[in-house]
Amino acid sequence: MKKILEIYSKGLFSTLDENLCQEVLVLFGDLGSSNYENNLKSFFKNKTIDKNEKLRVLLELFAGNQALEAFAKTLSNNNRFELVPDIFNHFIGYAQKKQNNIPVKVAVNQNPSEEIKSRVEEFVKNNIGTSTPIKYEIRKNIMGGIILKYKDNEIDLSLDNRYNELKTMLAT
């Protein structure tokens, strides 16, 4: 399935100019948020909903954007509506890689405070780039602290890591 998501993402990306690509990234990011994603998945995967109704809803979501409307019609012609939410998520990663705008992924155990966000933002601006996006991920299995990932690099400042280091040091 990843191959087909790649094909649709590549096709859509090739039709967008830089400004329009940014708009699509924001739209797909909003639609891919947990608030909408489950509803979209159940709607587009529902086989009892008419194909024309799915197309109408998708065109409404795309609000007059000609490139996205053409994309929606392609999905309709190929009977691929069930892929819509997955395409949104895959396209975001694909476009960010193509634009060399890969986000820093920040794992924390709860919603970060404004102070933490500010410090992470400052670190990213100083060490990676001023326009590098930051994506927060809440992982309940982290005792505390923070883990930053960017491309193949990871900075693990979690309590779990500190605890394991201390345990290893004491065992020696």
N, C-alpha and C positions, 0 to 999 in steps of 0.2 A: 504494500500500500504506500510505503514511503516514496517509491519511484513515481507513482501517479501524482502524489502531492508535489513532488519536485517538478514534474512536467507542468502542472497547472501554475505553480508559483513562478517558474521560469517564464512561461508564456505571459502571465500577467505583468511581471516585472518588466519584460521587454517592451510593453506597450505604454509604460508610464514615464513621464519626465520626472526630474528630481523633486520639484515642488509637489506634483500630484502623488508621487510615491510617499512623501512625508504625510500627506493627508490620508492616504490609504493605510499607512502604518498606524496612525492615530485611530482611525475608524475601526480597523481590524483589532487593535489592542482593546478598544472599548467593547467591541462585540465579543471578544474572547475572554472578557473578564467573567468571573464566576457568576455575576448577576445575570448575564445573558446566555452564557455558554450552554448550560444544561437545557434551557428552554429552546435554544436554537437546535441543539442536537436532537432533542425529542421531536421537534417540529419537522426538521428536514429528513429525519430517518423514518418518520411515520408514513407507512405505505398507503394509509387510507386517505391521506390528503392529496388532492389533485395536483398534478404537475404544474398546471397553470396558476394555481393558488400559491404554490411555492415560488414560482417565478415572480408573481406579483409582489409577494412579501420581500423577496430579495431585491427587486428593483426599487421598492420603497426604502429599504435599508440603504441603498446606494444613492438615493436622493438626486437623481439627474446627472450623475457623473457618467459621461459617455463611455469611457474606457471600462468602468465597472459594469455598466449595463451590457456592453458587448460580452464581457466575461460571464455575466449571469446567463445570457442567452446561449453561450457556448456550453455552460454547465447543463442548461435545460436540454439542448440538442443532444448531449451525450448522456442524459439521464444520470447525472452525478450529483444531485442535490444532497445526498447523504454525506458527501465529503465536505460540505460548506464549512462547518466549524473547524474541521481539521485543516482545511486549506487556509483559513484565517490564521491559525497558529503557525502553520508551517511557513506561510508567506512572510510573516514577521521575521523569523530567523533567517530565511533565505535572503530577504532584502537587506537586513542588517549586515550579513556577511558580504554581500555584493557591494555595499556602500562602505565597507570596512568600518562599520559602526556597531561592533559587537558590544552588548551591555556587560557591565560588571554585575555578577550575581552575588548578592549579599544574603547569607543565611543567618537568621537570628531565631530565638525561641519565642519571641512575641513581637508585636508591632513596635518598631523602634521609635524612640522619642525624637523630637525635633533636634535636640542636641546631637544625638547619635547620627541622624541623617545629615546634619550639617558637617560633622567631622568626617563622615564617609565621603561626602561630596567634595570637601576640601582635599582629602587624600587622593581621590580619583583625579581631580583637576590637576593637582601637582605632579602626580606620578604616571598618569595614563593619557589624559587628554581632556580639554575643557568641554568638548561636546559628547563625551562618552556617556551613554545612558546608564542608569543604575536601576537594577531590578531587585526588589526585596522579596525574599522567600521565607515564610515562617515554617520552621521545623521544630516541632514540639519535643523531639528526641535530643535536642541540644540543651545541656544543663544551663548554659549561659554563655555570654561572649558573642563572638561574631566570626563568620568565615567569609572571606572574599575570594571569588573566583573570576578570573579573566583569561579567556582563551585557555592555555594549558597551565597557567600559573594559579597557585592557591596560597592564600595567607590564612592560616588557621589560628585564630586568637580565641578559640572557644575554651570554656572551662574543662570540657571533656579532654581536649588535647593537653592542656596544662596538667590535669590529673594523671593522664597516661604517662606523660613525661616524668612526673614526680614518682609515680609507681615504678617505672623502669629504673630511675636513678637510685631509688631506695633498695631495689632488688639486687643491684650490683655490688 
